[in-house]
Amino acid sequence: MNKYAFWIVVFVMTVGTIGFVVLKKPQDKPRLGTEHPDQGATHIAQGQPHDPYNSDPPSSGPHYADQSSPAPWGAYIEEVPEEVFIHNQEHGGIIITYKPDLPADQIKKLQDLFTPPYSNQAFKPTKAIVTPRSKNTKPIALASWRRTLSLDTYDEKVLMEYYLSNVGSAPEGSAGPTNTPINQAQ
């Protein structure tokens, strides 16, 4: 029985070690935001009609693929069309939209958080667009590929958490725009 005892001890220790490692593995934190069904990533010509989007703001679906799209990452003073920013989402980006009547101090905070020089030196997002959007139903809305989140007011912690949990989670998450910025906030 002694020759079997050694192998039983080895087996129990091996299973125990594997079990400990598996149980101690950090659990993936769930992605922040509401998930929406994928509407595809069809490229369309500017002005081409398409079915309505299934989220607000849009988080997937038909979008432009021309000289206007994807847009350079940054803050914009004029609205970036939905069909343009969806292409940025397809490339793993986060879109931060706000109602044009959002108080100026909150708009400035959004721009400063998501564009250089960053207001929070521990947070340096590289794939974000901040844009006004008259269609917003809430003061601030975030969108990434197949996910959205709406806020009633500026909340830096939630904004950063949404960005970090969703950036790069898209069909072409490692891609990025290469065209020249236009209409950007200074």
Phi, psi and omega in degrees: 000337182297323181293332177280329181300317179302312182291328176294316178297315178299315180298312181298318180294320179296311179298318179298317179295315179298315178300318179297314180298316180295316181290331180275351179299130180298135179283139177296132178285135180296146178290138180284143176112168178270131180274141180236151176300145181287126177261014178086181183225042182292132175273132180232162176281153178304133179084350180294131179292153179208165177297156178296153177282154184260009177216163181228110356292165178302146182229006172184172176121187183302140180205162182286152175217067180224201182296343180269351190217135000287159180277152174298145177296143178151191180255138183240146178265342174246157183298133172272124181302145180305318182294342175273309186290339175296325177297322176296322177296320178301332179270014175090008183275165177247133179252127178246111181251154178216151175295139181302336180269012175301138180307140185305325181293326178287322176299314179299318179298318178299311181298318182290329180286325188255359179225151180290152349287129187292141179285337177243105186294344177275356184229112183229078181291140182248350183230071182220145172235129175249123185212144171292153178209109183293338180281351181306135175268343176239160182303319180228136177223143178243145179216139173223182183300113176070015180220145175221160175207133179248145179231146176275341181203166179298127177221097187303318182298314180293318179300314180293318181296318178299312180303307185295328182275348185238341183299136178083353181272081185200167181304323179237054188302337181263356180280165178207158179290152180233359183279170184280134180298141173225153172059034181267149177292146178261000000 
